């Protein structure tokens, strides 16, 4: 009689769930090891801080037929066109203002396709070359338009976690009065000196502000503008101490010229008052 063969030892098989957990554990152990991999050749010239703006009726993000359309976008929302992230204008966003500058932006007019031509910085000499047209716009001999912009580097902050994203926020036209009001709030803020003697005006990133949108109108049309209200101090936010230190470090980078701003390449965009509102 042939010998009975011994049954082969069964290999231990992991259940699918166990296999998934094992792979997940291996991946998690690699996350720290691979931190920054693939970005070794990037420097500050290879990325830029995006801009956030209020969407208007003329903004391409709200028009299905326009390049740059974002599903769900509506006039009055706050938008990051680069990531296509939308924020409710009614609920607003919580921001920490970190640095301010006044800039002079040269645009192609909407009639010529729109889009930013050049950022002339704080120097207003370029305005000497411009003349007002019948709509009150400052027009250069080239036909391009110059707008004065109040620009803020900000952190948009998640109020529940303290996580934050850097942005640039611009105000022009009728929104310049909002900028002046905001600057006044910042300038007039006083806190007790750490020594207990007298008061000081703290850094602009000492306090958070709620920025929402509201409808506005004049004889030339209607649009959405900013509504700014003071909120809690930065250190009172979740992980507030680290948030304050991050804002402080970011301001140093801005002052050192180590921060690049994302310029618009949207050919249908032009600054008419407050990001597409009537002049």
ABEGO torsion letter per residue (X at the ends): XBBBBBBBBBBBBBBAAAAAAAAAAAAAAAAAAABGBGAAABBAAABBBBBBBBBBAABAAABAABBGBBBGBBBGBBBBAAAGBBBBAAAEBBBBBABBBBBBBBBBBAAAGEEBABBAEABAAAAAABBBBAAGBBBBAAGBBBBBBBBBBBBBBBAAAGBBBBBBBBBBEAAAAAAAAAAAAAAABBBBBAAGBEBBBBBAAABBBBBBBBBBBBAAEBBBBBBBBBBBBAAABBGAAAAAAAAAAAAAAAAAGABBBBBBABAABBBBEBGGBBX
